[in-house]
Amino acid sequence: MTKSSATTPAYRDPSRSQTVEISVYAIEEGIRSCVFNAREFLAEATLLAENKHNRHAVGLLELAVEELGKAQHMAHCVEDATILGEKSAIITRSLIRLHKWKLRFSPKGYVRAHSREERRMRNRLRRFYSAGTTLRERSFYVDYKRGRWQWGNLGVEEEETISFVAQEVRIESEMIESELANVLRARDMTEKFGLYDTRVQRFLRKTFGKTTRQKIREGPTIRAEVDVQEFLLGKDL
């Protein structure tokens, strides 16, 4: 399974101070670690849900979603470096540290929604991406706000919702691994034939949505699944 980068909006980064340059090999190691960690969270959430501990299962699933958001951003960055034939890539510093920013980069919805019930599940899934860290905090902690105790997340703790989100996490993990495999294949072809070889450029365009010359014209970008204008302004989302 693959997902073309051409379908993902690109945003120019006006502030290089928000970024750091890292070896593509180190980034690839980071991607694998994030995907592994997300699957660990998923396995633990599944065990909790099977034993009817849905509240804590929701918190673990959000942690998995965050890890995949981080992995997806790094996959985009290493793709761009591969298209340009470079050995290092630019990643966003805050995306490694700030939870809300990771959720901003989390891919949205691979399980197709055909029926009314599936669309209802899709709407609930949006809460995992739009609520920031609220879901996790309410899953694990008891808080006192607006004159009452708050704990849990009504509407997303049902078994069907947890199962739906878990399916999304599984699919996204596979998608990111597939993207990384394409990066490695493109790099092998580049080393064998040269970056501007017709076969290499054809593979880059088909797989990543652009050739080297197109990427050079585009310049440095940050790709996200949602509008990141606030992010580009440096605001804490």
C-alpha positions as CSV (number, residue, x, y, z in Angstrom):
1,M,0.0,0.0,0.0
2,T,1.2,3.5,-0.8
3,K,-0.1,7.0,-0.5
4,S,1.1,9.6,-3.1
5,S,2.7,12.7,-1.7
6,A,1.0,14.6,-4.5
7,T,-2.3,14.4,-2.6
8,T,-0.9,16.1,0.5
9,P,-0.9,19.9,0.7
10,A,2.6,21.5,1.0
11,Y,3.4,24.7,3.1
12,R,6.5,26.7,2.8
13,D,8.4,27.1,6.1
14,P,9.2,30.8,6.7
15,S,11.4,30.1,9.7
16,R,14.4,27.8,9.5
17,S,14.9,28.3,13.2
18,Q,12.0,25.9,13.7
19,T,13.8,23.1,12.0
20,V,16.9,20.9,12.4
21,E,18.9,19.0,9.8
22,I,19.5,15.3,10.4
23,S,21.0,12.4,8.4
24,V,18.4,10.5,6.4
25,Y,19.6,7.3,8.0
26,A,18.9,8.7,11.5
27,I,15.5,9.8,10.4
28,E,14.7,6.4,9.0
29,E,15.7,4.9,12.4
30,G,13.3,7.4,14.1
31,I,10.5,6.4,11.8
32,R,10.9,2.7,12.5
33,S,11.0,3.5,16.3
34,C,7.9,5.6,16.2
35,V,5.9,3.0,14.2
36,F,7.1,0.3,16.6
37,N,6.1,2.4,19.6
38,A,2.7,3.1,18.1
39,R,2.1,-0.6,17.7
40,E,3.1,-1.2,21.3
41,F,0.5,1.3,22.4
42,L,-2.0,-0.3,20.1
43,A,-1.3,-3.8,21.5
44,E,-1.7,-2.5,25.1
45,A,-4.9,-0.6,24.2
46,T,-6.3,-3.7,22.7
47,L,-5.6,-5.8,25.8
48,L,-7.2,-3.1,28.0
49,A,-10.3,-3.0,25.7
50,E,-10.6,-6.7,25.7
51,N,-10.8,-6.6,29.5
52,K,-13.3,-3.7,29.4
53,H,-10.9,-1.0,30.5
54,N,-11.9,1.3,27.6
55,R,-11.1,4.5,29.4
56,H,-7.4,3.9,29.6
57,A,-7.5,2.2,26.1
58,V,-8.5,5.5,24.6
59,G,-5.5,7.3,26.1
60,L,-3.1,4.7,24.7
61,L,-4.7,5.0,21.3
62,E,-4.1,8.7,21.3
63,L,-0.5,8.1,22.2
64,A,-0.3,5.8,19.2
65,V,-1.8,8.4,16.9
66,E,0.7,11.0,18.1
67,E,3.6,8.7,17.4
68,L,2.3,8.1,13.9
69,G,1.9,11.8,13.3
70,K,5.6,12.2,14.2
71,A,6.6,9.3,11.9
72,Q,4.5,10.7,9.0
73,H,6.2,14.0,9.2
74,M,9.7,12.4,9.2
75,A,8.6,10.1,6.3
76,H,7.6,13.2,4.3
77,C,11.0,14.9,5.1
78,V,13.0,11.8,4.0
79,E,11.0,11.5,0.8
80,D,11.9,15.1,-0.1
81,A,15.5,14.4,0.6
82,T,15.4,11.3,-1.5
83,I,13.8,13.2,-4.4
84,L,16.7,15.7,-4.3
85,G,19.3,13.0,-3.8
86,E,20.4,14.4,-0.5
87,K,21.9,12.5,2.5
88,S,20.3,14.7,5.1
89,A,16.8,16.1,5.7
90,I,15.1,19.0,7.5
91,I,12.6,18.0,10.2
92,T,10.5,20.3,12.5
93,R,11.9,20.5,16.0
94,S,8.6,21.2,17.7
95,L,7.0,18.2,16.1
96,I,9.3,15.9,18.2
97,R,8.3,17.6,21.5
98,L,4.9,19.1,21.4
99,H,1.9,16.7,21.5
100,K,-0.6,19.0,19.8
101,W,1.7,19.5,16.8
102,K,2.1,15.7,16.3
103,L,-1.6,15.4,16.1
104,R,-1.7,18.1,13.4
105,F,0.5,15.9,11.2
106,S,-1.4,12.7,11.9
107,P,-2.8,11.2,8.7
108,K,-6.6,11.2,8.7
109,G,-8.8,8.3,7.8
110,Y,-7.8,5.3,5.7
111,V,-10.8,3.1,6.6
112,R,-13.4,4.0,4.0
113,A,-16.8,5.1,5.3
114,H,-19.7,3.9,3.1
115,S,-22.6,3.5,5.5
116,R,-24.2,5.9,7.9
117,E,-22.7,3.9,10.8
118,E,-19.2,4.1,9.3
119,R,-19.5,7.9,8.7
120,R,-20.6,8.2,12.4
121,M,-17.4,6.4,13.4
122,R,-15.4,8.7,11.1
123,N,-16.8,11.7,12.9
124,R,-15.8,10.2,16.3
125,L,-12.3,9.6,14.9
126,R,-11.9,13.3,14.3
127,R,-11.9,13.8,18.0
128,F,-8.6,12.0,18.2
129,Y,-7.1,14.6,16.0
130,S,-8.9,17.8,17.0
131,A,-9.0,17.5,20.8
132,G,-5.3,17.9,21.3
133,T,-4.1,16.2,24.5
134,T,-7.6,16.4,26.2
135,L,-8.6,12.8,25.4
136,R,-5.4,11.4,26.9
137,E,-5.6,13.6,30.0
138,R,-9.2,12.7,30.6
139,S,-8.4,9.0,30.1
140,F,-5.7,8.9,32.7
141,Y,-6.4,11.7,35.2
142,V,-9.3,13.0,37.3
143,D,-9.6,16.8,37.1
144,Y,-11.8,19.4,38.6
145,K,-13.1,22.1,36.2
146,R,-16.1,24.4,36.2
147,G,-17.3,23.2,39.5
148,R,-17.3,19.5,38.8
149,W,-15.0,16.5,38.5
150,Q,-14.1,15.4,35.0
151,W,-12.8,12.0,34.0
152,G,-13.3,10.0,30.8
153,N,-14.4,10.8,27.3
154,L,-18.0,10.2,26.6
155,G,-18.7,9.2,23.0
156,V,-15.3,7.6,22.2
157,E,-15.1,4.9,24.9
158,E,-17.5,2.5,23.2
159,E,-16.1,-0.8,22.0
160,E,-17.0,0.0,18.4
161,T,-15.2,3.3,18.4
162,I,-12.0,1.9,19.9
163,S,-12.1,-0.9,17.4
164,F,-12.4,1.6,14.5
165,V,-9.5,3.8,15.7
166,A,-7.4,0.7,16.3
167,Q,-8.0,-0.3,12.7
168,E,-6.9,3.1,11.5
169,V,-3.7,2.8,13.6
170,R,-2.9,-0.6,12.0
171,I,-3.4,0.6,8.5
172,E,-1.4,3.8,9.0
173,S,1.5,1.9,10.5
174,E,1.6,-0.2,7.3
175,M,1.3,2.9,5.1
176,I,4.3,4.6,6.7
177,E,6.3,1.4,6.4
178,S,5.4,1.2,2.7
179,E,6.5,4.8,2.2
180,L,9.8,4.0,3.9
181,A,10.3,1.0,1.6
182,N,9.7,3.2,-1.4
183,V,12.3,5.6,-0.1
184,L,14.9,2.8,0.2
185,R,14.0,1.5,-3.3
186,A,14.4,5.0,-4.8
187,R,17.8,5.4,-3.0
188,D,19.0,2.1,-4.4
189,M,18.0,3.1,-7.9
190,T,19.7,6.4,-7.5
191,E,22.9,4.8,-6.4
192,K,22.8,2.3,-9.3
193,F,21.7,4.6,-12.2
194,G,22.2,8.2,-11.0
195,L,19.7,10.7,-9.8
196,Y,18.7,12.1,-13.2
197,D,18.5,8.8,-14.9
198,T,15.1,8.5,-16.7
199,R,14.2,5.3,-14.8
200,V,14.8,7.0,-11.5
201,Q,12.9,10.2,-12.3
202,R,10.0,8.1,-13.6
203,F,9.9,6.2,-10.3
204,L,10.1,9.4,-8.3
205,R,7.2,11.0,-10.2
206,K,5.0,7.8,-10.0
207,T,5.8,7.1,-6.3
208,F,6.2,10.5,-4.7
209,G,4.3,12.7,-7.1
210,K,7.2,14.8,-8.4
211,T,10.5,14.7,-10.1
212,T,13.8,16.2,-8.8
213,R,13.4,19.3,-11.0
214,Q,9.8,19.8,-9.8
215,K,11.0,19.5,-6.2
216,I,13.8,22.0,-6.7
217,R,11.3,24.5,-8.1
218,E,8.9,23.9,-5.2
219,G,11.6,24.6,-2.6
220,P,11.6,23.5,1.1
221,T,8.1,22.7,2.4
222,I,6.3,21.3,5.4
223,R,3.5,18.9,4.4
224,A,0.6,18.5,6.8
225,E,-2.8,16.9,6.7
226,V,-4.5,20.1,7.9
227,D,-4.1,23.8,7.5
228,V,-1.0,24.8,9.4
229,Q,-1.0,28.5,9.1
230,E,-1.0,28.9,12.9
231,F,1.9,26.5,13.0
232,L,3.9,28.5,10.4
233,L,3.4,31.6,12.5
234,G,5.1,29.8,15.4
235,K,2.0,29.6,17.6
236,D,1.7,26.9,20.2
237,L,-1.2,24.8,18.9
